[in-house]
Each structure stands twice: as structure tokens, then as C-alpha cells.
Amino acid sequence: MVLAAGLAAMVLAVVVFPVGFAVGLGAVLAGRRTLRAARRAGRPAPGMVAAGITFGAVAMLLAALVTAVLVWLWPEVSAYQDCMAGANTELARTACEDALLDSLGERLGG
């Protein structure tokens, strides 16, 4: 169960990053609870709990990174969305894409 949640969190961290973060947090918390219960019972933890915790933690970091990049690049993304909302021709859409690439190049220092 913990492993499945950790793997799902990895996928969701890229696709729907707030949900991926929440599922990753759930995987980490459920895994820690499972490890504690096994330790109290004096038996080994189920095999893939550590992997599920690891996947959940990595998914949380990935979701946080995606969020940080989106916040950092928000002015460029917002300008692109506004441009595309008013672009009625293929030429206008191409101009919006070119403007996005130029602004990203300036932001990223290239």
C-alpha cells in the first residue's frame, strides 16, 4: 500500500503537483506509522515500506521543485497565456511562442 502510494505520488508530482505532494506526504506518514508498528510488535517491517517512503519523499521534493519553478517563471507563463488568448491566427500563435522563448531565454540567462 505504501509503495503504491509512493509510486502514484511520483507520477502525480509532475502531472498534478499539489496532489502529488499530498499523496507523497501520505505515503511517508503511512510508511512511518507502519515501521513504528512493526518495531513495537518486534517483527520486521513489510518489505517495500522503505521504498514507498523514499518514493513519497522524492515526490514531495519534486512537487516542491515544480511549484518553485512555476512561481519563478509565472510572469513569462502569464504573458504567454494572455498572448495566446488573443491570438486568432497561426502567425499570432507563432509570435506568442517566439515571445515566450525570448523571455525564457532572458530569464534563464541564455
C-alpha positions in Angstrom: 0.0 0.0 0.0 2.8 2.4 0.9 4.8 1.5 -2.2 1.7 2.1 -4.4 1.1 5.5 -2.8 4.7 6.4 -3.2 4.7 5.5 -6.9 1.4 7.3 -7.5 2.9 10.3 -5.8 5.8 10.3 -8.2 3.6 10.4 -11.2 1.2 13.0 -9.7 4.1 15.2 -8.6 4.8 16.0 -12.3 1.2 16.0 -13.6 -0.8 17.5 -10.7 1.9 18.6 -8.4 -0.3 19.7 -5.4 -2.0 16.3 -5.4 1.4 14.6 -5.8 2.8 16.4 -2.8 -0.2 15.4 -0.7 -0.1 11.8 -1.8 3.7 11.7 -1.1 3.1 13.1 2.3 0.5 10.4 2.9 2.9 7.7 1.8 5.7 9.0 4.1 3.3 9.2 7.1 1.7 5.8 6.5 5.2 4.3 6.0 6.5 5.7 9.2 3.4 4.5 11.1 3.9 1.0 9.6 7.6 1.0 10.6 6.7 2.0 14.2 4.0 -0.6 14.5 6.4 -3.3 13.3 9.1 -2.2 15.6 6.7 -2.2 18.6 5.5 -5.7 17.7 9.0 -6.9 17.5 8.8 -8.1 13.9 10.4 -6.9 10.7 8.7 -4.2 8.6 6.9 -5.3 5.4 9.3 -5.5 2.5 8.5 -2.4 0.4 7.7 0.1 3.1 11.1 1.8 2.9 10.8 2.1 -0.9 7.3 3.6 -0.5 8.7 6.2 2.0 11.5 7.0 -0.4 9.2 7.4 -3.4 6.9 9.6 -1.3 9.7 11.8 -0.1 11.2 12.2 -3.6 7.7 13.0 -4.9 7.3 15.7 -2.3 10.6 17.2 -3.3 9.7 17.0 -7.0 6.4 18.7 -6.4 8.0 21.4 -4.4 10.6 22.0 -7.2 7.9 22.1 -9.9 6.0 24.6 -7.7 9.1 26.8 -7.2 9.9 26.8 -10.9 6.3 27.7 -11.8 6.3 30.6 -9.3 9.7 31.8 -10.6 8.5 31.7 -14.2 5.0 32.9 -13.6 5.4 36.3 -15.3 6.5 34.6 -18.6 3.8 32.0 -18.4 1.1 34.5 -17.6 2.2 36.8 -20.5 2.2 33.8 -22.8 -1.3 32.8 -21.7 -2.6 36.4 -22.3 -0.9 36.5 -25.7 -2.4 33.1 -26.8 -5.9 34.2 -25.6 -5.8 37.0 -28.2 -4.1 35.0 -30.9 -6.6 34.3 -33.7 -4.2 33.2 -36.4 -1.3 30.7 -36.7 1.0 33.7 -37.3 -0.1 35.3 -34.0 0.3 32.0 -32.1 3.8 31.6 -33.5 4.6 35.2 -32.4 3.4 34.3 -28.9 5.6 31.2 -28.8 8.6 33.2 -30.0 8.0 35.9 -27.4 7.8 33.2 -24.7 11.0 31.6 -25.8 12.7 35.0 -25.9 11.5 35.9 -22.4 12.5 32.5 -21.0 15.9 32.9 -22.6 16.4 36.2 -20.9 15.1 34.8 -17.6 17.4 31.8 -17.8 20.4 33.8 -18.8 20.8 32.3 -22.3 
